[in-house]
Amino acid sequence: MHGIHASLVTPFTRSGEVDAKSLERLAVHCLQNGVDGLVALGTTGEAAMLTPDEQRTALEVCRAVSDEHGTPLIVGAGTMGTADSIRQARERAAFADALLVVVPYYLRPSDEAVVEHFAAIGAAVDVPLVPYNIPYRTGKHLSADTLLKILALDCVVGMKHCAGGIDADTLTMLASNPGKAVLCGDDAYIYPMLRLGAAGGIAACACLAPSAYATMHTLGGDALATHNRLLPMVEALFSEPAPAVLKACLAEIGLIDDPAVRAPLRAPRPESVAAAMRAFQAL
């Protein structure tokens, strides 16, 4: 579990259905331009706003493209409850090379309970887990010691880590050389996290600029310059709640047919899209 994994949007048709053709086109574009794998049904994919049938459509498309290219597919699963997370994990495991499972949100269980949560899900399925640590959304902060305990679970193959920066717990976790992949999930911090020992990243922005992220991951001589060029684009794409600006840019360049997002998300301001497009075109 290494490299750059593109966190895919879920395109919709003008009539509001999942646009399987646009999703396939986007997935192929990402893989043909150097990303190492795909992520389906993440937050970027608006998974919570999809019906079960729509979720299955997205998974079928992404599994087929991943099989064709021989690349891994990480599938989002997990809710605030352990039993329901196990149900989702079992439903989606057949499509996944790994399951991206978020830290239980809103309830703020104890650190010990979070470790038990992941152990229970891992025991219920035959595919490995990638726990998703994103405290600024879940409301649950995990210490470096707890993060390392989660990584030590046999069912865990790596972790998506989104601390919103590079804090003391991040430094401690990476310095401990946990032996499993830490994937940076904050698009703006992938380069510094790679320098500190992360194995790669899960990036929504890689949908728009896959080759730039693939180049940066190699940490070649121009990796820092690539990071610096990407940063204005990342800031613009996240200037409004994601993935509204990203979808608008993908539609602008013809990778998806329509930029629609589902409520409570809303269409972005034109000036936000224009700023993101200028930054993308400057890469």
C-alpha positions as CSV (number, residue, x, y, z in Angstrom):
1,M,0.0,0.0,0.0
2,H,2.1,2.9,-1.3
3,G,2.0,5.7,-3.9
4,I,-0.7,8.1,-4.9
5,H,-4.3,6.9,-4.8
6,A,-6.8,9.2,-6.5
7,S,-9.9,9.7,-4.4
8,L,-12.6,9.7,-7.0
9,V,-15.6,11.9,-7.3
10,T,-18.9,10.3,-8.2
11,P,-20.2,12.1,-11.4
12,F,-23.9,12.5,-11.9
13,T,-25.9,12.9,-15.1
14,R,-28.1,16.0,-15.7
15,S,-31.1,13.9,-14.6
16,G,-29.4,13.1,-11.3
17,E,-28.3,9.5,-11.8
18,V,-24.8,8.2,-11.3
19,D,-22.9,8.7,-14.5
20,A,-21.0,5.4,-15.0
21,K,-19.4,6.5,-18.2
22,S,-17.9,9.7,-16.8
23,L,-16.7,7.7,-13.7
24,E,-15.0,5.2,-15.9
25,R,-13.4,7.9,-18.0
26,L,-12.1,9.7,-14.9
27,A,-10.8,6.5,-13.4
28,V,-9.0,5.5,-16.5
29,H,-7.5,9.0,-16.9
30,C,-6.1,8.8,-13.4
31,L,-4.4,5.4,-13.8
32,Q,-3.1,6.2,-17.3
33,N,-1.5,9.3,-15.9
34,G,0.5,7.6,-13.2
35,V,-1.5,7.2,-10.0
36,D,-1.0,3.9,-8.2
37,G,-4.6,3.2,-7.3
38,L,-8.1,4.4,-6.9
39,V,-10.4,5.2,-3.9
40,A,-14.1,4.8,-4.4
41,L,-17.0,5.8,-2.0
42,G,-14.9,8.2,0.0
43,T,-16.0,11.6,1.2
44,T,-14.9,13.0,-2.2
45,G,-17.3,10.4,-3.8
46,E,-20.3,11.7,-1.8
47,A,-20.8,8.2,-0.6
48,A,-23.2,9.2,2.1
49,M,-25.5,10.8,-0.5
50,L,-25.7,7.7,-2.7
51,T,-28.4,5.0,-2.6
52,P,-27.2,1.4,-2.1
53,D,-27.8,0.7,-5.8
54,E,-25.8,3.8,-6.8
55,Q,-23.0,2.8,-4.5
56,R,-22.9,-0.6,-6.2
57,T,-22.8,1.0,-9.6
58,A,-19.8,3.1,-8.6
59,L,-18.0,0.0,-7.1
60,E,-18.6,-2.1,-10.2
61,V,-17.2,0.6,-12.5
62,C,-14.1,1.2,-10.3
63,R,-13.5,-2.5,-9.8
64,A,-13.6,-3.2,-13.5
65,V,-11.2,-0.3,-14.3
66,S,-8.8,-1.4,-11.5
67,D,-8.8,-5.0,-12.7
68,E,-8.1,-3.9,-16.3
69,H,-5.1,-1.9,-15.1
70,G,-3.9,-4.3,-12.4
71,T,-4.1,-1.6,-9.7
72,P,-5.6,-1.7,-6.2
73,L,-9.0,-0.3,-5.3
74,I,-9.6,1.1,-1.8
75,V,-13.2,1.3,-0.9
76,G,-14.7,3.5,1.7
77,A,-16.8,1.9,4.5
78,G,-17.6,2.7,8.1
79,T,-20.0,4.7,10.2
80,M,-20.1,6.0,13.8
81,G,-21.3,2.5,15.0
82,T,-19.3,-0.7,15.0
83,A,-22.2,-3.0,14.0
84,D,-23.2,-0.8,11.1
85,S,-19.6,-0.5,10.0
86,I,-19.2,-4.2,10.0
87,R,-22.4,-4.4,7.8
88,Q,-21.0,-1.9,5.3
89,A,-17.6,-3.6,5.3
90,R,-19.1,-7.0,4.5
91,E,-21.2,-5.5,1.7
92,R,-18.3,-3.8,0.1
93,A,-15.4,-6.2,0.8
94,A,-16.0,-8.2,-2.5
95,F,-15.1,-5.1,-4.5
96,A,-12.1,-4.0,-2.4
97,D,-8.4,-4.7,-2.1
98,A,-8.6,-2.7,1.1
99,L,-11.4,-0.9,3.1
100,L,-11.0,2.7,4.1
101,V,-12.7,2.9,7.5
102,V,-13.1,6.2,9.3
103,V,-12.5,6.6,13.0
104,P,-16.0,6.7,14.7
105,Y,-17.2,10.3,14.5
106,Y,-19.3,12.5,16.7
107,L,-19.5,10.0,19.6
108,R,-15.8,10.5,20.6
109,P,-15.3,7.1,22.1
110,S,-12.2,6.3,24.2
111,D,-8.9,5.5,22.4
112,E,-9.2,1.9,23.6
113,A,-12.7,1.7,22.1
114,V,-11.5,3.0,18.8
115,V,-8.8,0.3,18.7
116,E,-11.5,-2.3,19.5
117,H,-13.7,-0.9,16.8
118,F,-11.1,-1.5,14.1
119,A,-10.2,-5.0,15.4
120,A,-13.9,-6.0,15.3
121,I,-14.3,-4.8,11.7
122,G,-11.1,-6.5,10.6
123,A,-12.2,-9.8,12.2
124,A,-15.5,-9.7,10.2
125,V,-14.0,-9.4,6.7
126,D,-11.3,-11.0,4.6
127,V,-9.7,-7.8,3.2
128,P,-7.3,-5.5,5.1
129,L,-8.3,-2.2,6.6
130,V,-6.9,1.3,6.1
131,P,-8.2,3.2,9.1
132,Y,-8.9,6.9,8.3
133,N,-7.8,9.3,11.0
134,I,-9.3,12.8,10.4
135,P,-9.8,14.4,13.8
136,Y,-11.0,17.8,12.5
137,R,-14.0,16.0,11.0
138,T,-14.6,13.2,13.4
139,G,-14.1,15.2,16.6
140,K,-11.9,12.4,17.9
141,H,-8.2,13.1,18.5
142,L,-6.0,10.0,18.8
143,S,-2.6,10.0,20.4
144,A,0.5,8.8,18.6
145,D,0.5,5.8,20.9
146,T,-3.1,4.9,19.9
147,L,-2.3,5.4,16.2
148,L,0.6,3.0,16.5
149,K,-1.6,0.4,18.3
150,I,-4.1,0.6,15.4
151,L,-1.3,0.2,12.9
152,A,-0.1,-2.9,14.8
153,L,-3.4,-4.7,14.3
154,D,-3.0,-7.7,12.0
155,C,-6.1,-6.6,10.0
156,V,-4.6,-3.2,9.2
157,V,-2.4,-2.7,6.2
158,G,-1.9,1.1,6.5
159,M,-3.5,4.3,7.6
160,K,-4.9,7.4,5.9
161,H,-3.7,10.2,8.2
162,C,-5.3,13.7,8.0
163,A,-4.2,15.7,10.9
164,G,-4.7,19.0,9.2
165,G,-1.0,19.7,9.4
166,I,2.1,18.0,10.7
167,D,1.7,17.9,14.5
168,A,3.7,16.2,17.3
169,D,1.6,13.0,17.0
170,T,2.3,12.8,13.3
171,L,6.0,13.2,13.9
172,T,6.1,10.6,16.6
173,M,4.1,8.1,14.6
174,L,6.3,8.4,11.5
175,A,9.6,8.5,13.5
176,S,8.5,5.2,15.2
177,N,8.8,3.5,11.8
178,P,5.5,1.6,12.3
179,G,6.3,-0.9,9.4
180,K,3.0,-0.2,7.7
181,A,2.0,2.4,5.1
182,V,1.0,5.9,6.3
183,L,-0.9,7.6,3.5
184,C,-1.3,11.4,3.8
185,G,-4.9,12.4,3.2
186,D,-4.4,16.2,3.3
187,D,-3.5,17.0,-0.3
188,A,-1.4,20.1,0.6
189,Y,0.8,18.1,3.0
190,I,1.7,15.1,0.9
191,Y,5.1,16.3,-0.1
192,P,6.3,17.1,3.4
193,M,4.8,13.9,4.7
194,L,6.6,11.9,2.1
195,R,9.9,13.5,3.2
196,L,9.1,12.4,6.8
197,G,8.5,8.8,5.7
198,A,4.9,8.5,4.6
199,A,4.4,5.9,1.9
200,G,2.2,8.0,-0.3
201,G,-1.1,9.8,-0.3
202,I,-4.8,9.6,-0.9
203,A,-5.6,12.8,-2.9
204,A,-8.8,14.2,-4.3
205,C,-6.8,16.7,-6.3
206,A,-5.1,13.8,-8.1
207,C,-8.3,13.5,-10.1
208,L,-7.5,16.8,-11.8
209,A,-3.7,16.6,-11.9
210,P,-2.7,12.9,-11.6
211,S,0.6,13.1,-13.4
212,A,1.8,16.0,-11.2
213,Y,1.0,14.0,-8.0
214,A,2.7,10.9,-9.5
215,T,5.8,12.9,-10.3
216,M,5.9,14.4,-6.9
217,H,5.7,11.0,-5.2
218,T,9.0,9.9,-6.8
219,L,10.7,12.6,-4.7
220,G,12.9,13.3,-7.7
221,G,14.9,16.5,-8.1
222,D,11.8,18.7,-9.0
223,A,9.5,17.2,-6.4
224,L,9.6,20.3,-4.2
225,A,9.0,22.5,-7.2
226,T,6.0,20.3,-8.2
227,H,4.6,20.6,-4.6
228,N,5.0,24.4,-4.8
229,R,3.1,24.5,-8.1
230,L,0.4,22.3,-6.8
231,L,-0.3,24.2,-3.7
232,P,-2.3,27.1,-5.2
233,M,-4.5,24.5,-7.0
234,V,-5.1,22.6,-3.8
235,E,-6.0,25.7,-1.9
236,A,-8.4,26.8,-4.7
237,L,-10.0,23.3,-5.0
238,F,-10.7,23.3,-1.3
239,S,-11.8,27.0,-1.1
240,E,-15.4,25.7,-0.9
241,P,-16.8,22.4,0.6
242,A,-15.4,19.6,-1.5
243,P,-15.9,18.2,-4.1
244,A,-17.9,21.1,-5.6
245,V,-15.0,23.1,-7.1
246,L,-13.2,19.9,-8.1
247,K,-16.2,18.6,-10.0
248,A,-16.6,21.9,-11.7
249,C,-13.0,21.8,-12.9
250,L,-13.3,18.2,-14.1
251,A,-16.4,19.1,-16.1
252,E,-14.6,22.1,-17.5
253,I,-11.9,20.0,-19.0
254,G,-14.3,17.3,-20.1
255,L,-13.4,14.4,-17.8
256,I,-16.9,14.3,-16.4
257,D,-20.0,15.5,-18.2
258,D,-21.7,17.4,-15.4
259,P,-20.4,19.2,-12.3
260,A,-23.5,18.5,-10.1
261,V,-23.1,17.8,-6.4
262,R,-25.9,16.6,-4.0
263,A,-27.4,18.5,-1.2
264,P,-26.4,19.7,1.3
265,L,-23.5,20.5,-1.0
266,R,-24.1,23.2,-3.5
267,A,-22.6,24.5,-6.8
268,P,-19.5,26.6,-6.2
269,R,-19.1,30.2,-7.0
270,P,-17.7,30.9,-10.5
271,E,-14.8,32.8,-9.2
272,S,-13.7,29.8,-7.1
273,V,-13.7,27.6,-10.2
274,A,-11.9,30.2,-12.2
275,A,-9.2,30.4,-9.6
276,A,-8.7,26.7,-9.5
277,M,-8.6,26.5,-13.3
278,R,-5.9,29.2,-13.4
279,A,-3.8,27.3,-10.9
280,F,-4.3,24.0,-12.7
281,Q,-3.4,25.5,-16.1
282,A,-0.2,27.0,-14.5
283,L,1.1,23.6,-13.6
